[in-house]
Amino acid sequence: MALHKNFPKDKFQILDPSIRWFPAEEDLRKEGYEKLLPPFVPELREKVAKWRADNYEGANETSKALLNWWFKEPHTIFTKDGMSVAFQYYFAQREAVETIIWIYDVQGARNKFDLIPFDKLGRVSPNMFDEDWLRFVIKMATGSGKTKNGSFRLADYADRY
């Protein structure tokens, strides 16, 4: 497994889509990057990075306000012993939330057919999924903050729509 030579140690730093973990030796990155990642990942990372740089253009006002509050406003939490500390979401958490909102708000994905165009290599087809309901799956690594105190809960967000 390879980390890009410029991969940061700071878990909060916003990552360029080209500077990512890769599931093979680094010398295979040029020929095998998209083939070794899940089907939608490379395309979505590029699109969401551009959308983030464009200040979430196209998101509805509620989503935009939440994204700006979660990721651009300073937050303070209290430790068990009552000390106040700064809180910030890990980049992996941020990118996961941004991706779901971008797919739903900006791209208007409402079914599995709306997601298929993000598979540039043609590995996914509608026949692969029996269900007719929209499902977003986010895979996050151990230690990336899935259960972090105060973390984003997609179910809470989804209930608003």
SULQUIPE-V667388 format. One record per backbone hydrogen bond with DSSP energy under -1.0 kcal/mol. NH is the residue of the N-H (numbers start at 1). CO is the residue of the C=O. E is the energy in kcal/mol with one decimal. If there is no record, write none. Layout:
nh->NH co->CO e->E
nh->NH co->CO e->E
This chain:
nh->2 co->22 e->-2.9
nh->7 co->4 e->-2.2
nh->13 co->10 e->-1.0
nh->19 co->16 e->-2.2
nh->22 co->2 e->-2.8
nh->24 co->22 e->-1.1
nh->28 co->25 e->-2.1
nh->29 co->26 e->-1.7
nh->32 co->28 e->-3.1
nh->33 co->29 e->-1.5
nh->36 co->32 e->-1.8
nh->41 co->38 e->-1.1
nh->44 co->40 e->-2.4
nh->45 co->41 e->-2.5
nh->46 co->42 e->-1.7
nh->47 co->43 e->-2.2
nh->48 co->44 e->-2.9
nh->49 co->45 e->-2.1
nh->50 co->46 e->-1.9
nh->51 co->47 e->-2.2
nh->52 co->48 e->-2.8
nh->53 co->49 e->-2.2
nh->54 co->50 e->-1.5
nh->55 co->52 e->-1.6
nh->56 co->51 e->-2.2
nh->59 co->56 e->-2.0
nh->64 co->60 e->-2.7
nh->65 co->61 e->-2.4
nh->66 co->62 e->-2.4
nh->67 co->63 e->-3.0
nh->68 co->64 e->-2.5
nh->69 co->65 e->-2.2
nh->70 co->66 e->-3.2
nh->71 co->67 e->-2.5
nh->72 co->68 e->-2.0
nh->77 co->85 e->-2.8
nh->79 co->83 e->-3.0
nh->82 co->79 e->-2.1
nh->85 co->77 e->-3.0
nh->87 co->75 e->-2.8
nh->91 co->11 e->-2.9
nh->94 co->90 e->-2.4
nh->95 co->91 e->-3.2
nh->96 co->92 e->-1.8
nh->97 co->93 e->-2.3
nh->98 co->94 e->-2.9
nh->99 co->95 e->-2.3
nh->100 co->96 e->-1.9
nh->101 co->97 e->-2.3
nh->102 co->98 e->-2.8
nh->103 co->99 e->-2.6
nh->104 co->100 e->-2.2
nh->105 co->101 e->-3.1
nh->107 co->102 e->-2.3
nh->109 co->103 e->-2.5
nh->114 co->111 e->-1.1
nh->116 co->112 e->-1.0
nh->118 co->115 e->-2.0
nh->119 co->116 e->-2.1
nh->120 co->118 e->-1.2
nh->122 co->119 e->-1.4
nh->128 co->125 e->-1.9
nh->129 co->126 e->-1.5
nh->144 co->141 e->-2.0
nh->148 co->145 e->-1.0
nh->151 co->148 e->-2.2
nh->157 co->153 e->-1.6
nh->158 co->154 e->-3.4
nh->159 co->155 e->-1.7
nh->160 co->157 e->-1.6
nh->161 co->158 e->-1.9
